[in-house]
Amino acid sequence: MRAGGLLFESSSTTLNETFAWAKAQALSYAHLNDPVGPWYEAALPGRDAFCMRDVAHQSTGAHLLGLQKHNKNMLRQFAEHISGSRDWCSYWEITKQGLPASVDYTDDRDFWYNLPANFDVIDCCLRQYQWSGDKDYIEAPELMNFYHHTVSDYVDRWDKDRDGLPEHYTFYGRRGIASYMEDGMHPLVAGDLVAALYAGYRAYAEIQRLRGYAGYHKAYSDKADALQAMYGEQWWNEQAGRFYGAMLQDRSYYSPYYASAQYLPIYFRLIDDAEKLDKALIDVVKHGGNNVEERSYLPEIYYQHGLHDFAYSLLLELSHPKMPRREYPEVSYSVITALITGMMGISPNAAERVLATQPRLSPVTWASARHIPVWSNEVHVSHHGNQETVLEHGSGSAFVWEPQFAGVWSMISINGTTVEANINHVKGIGPVSWVRTDVVPGEKYIAQAIA
C-alpha cells in the first residue's frame, strides 16, 4: 500500500479541509531513514521520539495512511526491550536513534513508566492484525514474548498485594505510575489501569484463540470477565452517578472526575452495564479531557457509542487553527482514525475476512473514503445518508462485506436483491441491522436499508 493514498470527501467543506490538514500533518511526522528504522513522531513534537501510549493510540490512523511498516517496527521496538531487570517494563519512549529517551530514562532503577502501557500495546497489536492481516502480530516470537511476560510476570511483579491489580506506591516515584494521568496525585490504582488491564487480557485471549490455544483463551477470557465484574460492582459510585476515577494510597476511592480514568474504561469497553455506560458517557461529554491529547480520544469514543453530533463538533474543534497544541501528533492521527472507523464505521476482521461498515454521518449528508487499506486489499466506501452504502473492491482477493445500519430495518438490499436483515442490540447504541455478502475484486456493491 502506498503511503498517503487515503482520500476523503464529504458534503461538508469544513470537514474536507479537516481531513486534508490531518493527513498532511500526520504524514509530515513519518520518517524512514533513521537508525531506529521506519517511525513517526508519537510524543511531544521536537523530541524525535515515540512513546507507548501515543503509538497505541495513533497506530490505526497510521495504518490508514499507509504507514504499516512504521507501526510494525515501532511496536516491535517496544516488544524487544521488555526486560526482567525493569520489572518487565519496556522503554516508555524511544528516540529515532533507537535509544531510550534520556528525559524519561536514567537507568533500569530510575525511569518514567505508566503501568497501563504494556496492556495498551497488546490491544493495539491485535487491532493492527485485524487491519493488516499480518500474522506476525499473532505469531512473531518477540511479540509473543512481550504478550506472555506482560499478562503473567509484569502483572505479578507490580501486584504487591495480590489482589489481581498492579499498583503504584509513592516511593516508586516516576517508575510505575498507576495511570496515564500525570498530575502528581500518585493513586494506588486508577480506572484507566483497570481498563487497560482488561483490554490486555481480552486481546491476549483473542490472540491465543486465533493461534488455536483454547486453554489460554479461556483462562484469560475468564480473567477479563472477572475484572469487568469487579469494576462494575466495586468501582461504581452510586451517589455521584459515575465510576470512581482511582483508588488512593489509603485505599479510599477518588470521587471527582479524573479524565482518562473516566473515558478509557469506555474506550476499552470495560463497562458492561448499559445504564452505567450511559451515565459514564454523559459524564465524559460534560467534563471531557484536560488537554488536547486526552481530548483526541473522544471523537472515536463518541462515534462508537452513537453520539455522532458530539464527535463531529469535536473533530472540527481539534483541527481548528486556533486549537492550542493541535500540532501534537496524536491529534492529526486520531482525526484520521475517527473519520474512518467512526463516521464511516469501518471495522475489519482479518481471520474471518469480514469487513463491516456503518454510516454515522450526522450532520453530514454524504461522505466517501477511497483507497482504504484493509489486509492486502484496497476498498472505497461511500455513504449517502445513513441508509445507503456503496462499496467498491479496488484490489486484493475476495472477502465478505457486512453492511450495517443503525436501527431496526426489516430488509437490506444488495444491488437490488433484498435480504432479510439480522438485528443485534449493542450496549450504549441500540439495535443495528446487518447482512453479509461475498465481494469479488473489481466490483461495485450498493446496500440499502429498507423499512
GIGI-V572354 format. One record per helix or strand. SS is the DSSP state (H for helix, E for strand). FROM is the first residue (numbers start at 1). TO is the last residue. If there is no record, write none. Layout:
SS/FROM/TO  SS/FROM/TO
This chain:
E/7/10  H/13/28  E/30/31  E/39/40  E/42/42  E/49/51  H/52/64  H/68/80  E/83/83  H/84/86  E/89/89  E/93/95  E/100/100  E/105/107  E/110/111  E/113/114  H/117/132  H/136/139  H/141/158  H/170/172  E/175/177  E/189/190  H/191/211  H/214/234  E/236/237  E/242/243  E/246/247  E/253/254  H/260/267  H/274/287  H/292/295  H/298/304  H/308/319  H/329/343  E/347/349  E/354/358  E/366/374  E/377/384  E/388/395  E/399/406  E/411/414  E/417/420  E/422/426  E/430/434  E/437/439  E/444/450
